[in-house]
Amino acid sequence: MLKYCVRCIMPHTKPDLFIDAKGVCSACRSYEQRTEIDWAQREKELAEVLKRFKNNGSNWDCIVPVSGGKDSTYQVIRMLQLGLNPLCVTSTTCDLSDLGRANIENIKHLGVDYVEFSPNPVVRAKLNKIGLTQVGDISWPEHVGIFTIPVRAAVQYKVPLIVWGENSQNEYGGPAAAAENNTLTRRWLEEFGGLLGLRVSDLSEVYGIDAKYLLPYQYPVVG
Ligand SMILES: [Zn+2]
């Protein structure tokens, strides 16, 4: 039988969502705990991090991965308010709507440098099909690229700080350790970041797509 959270009616079938004995889901519990967070302390911690990476004009201060949605727009506004000069990076979606394009233009006009990375559409079409038929996600390449492409940009442009958006395990429910985490790692990508069990290495080994066409979907090798 389907169980639903008594507060937000999210069903227990959502991957990684846990509903406790009182019928409340882990996302609602995270939300509840927000009133107990010492935001002044958090602000101090953020200032410390930003101070450490501020470049004073020799490079961009940080990368902000942007889609043009509410989260990334706010991240950019906040970085600008805090005096940083971010390089904004978009991993292009398969079919960007006019509204999506307008949102991206809006971000640029906040006053930032901006790079858009569009992966090979011929390879992308193959990956869309594999994603749909094998793991039920036609947007699989998009869901992986939003995590790998900003990291590639950071390495290529030698910008050591990436300011990521929401922690989805905290916002929408997930294991406690992941919900409290504030650093996005390779392990996180593999466990939660949209791979859905389809590994990038499978694409060359099982589906015969040459590894050299899969660069946008992999973290860069730093040697
Ligand atoms: Zn809930």
Residues whose N, C-alpha, C, O or C-beta is under 5 A from the ligand:
A	BS01	ZN	C5 R7 C8 C25 C28
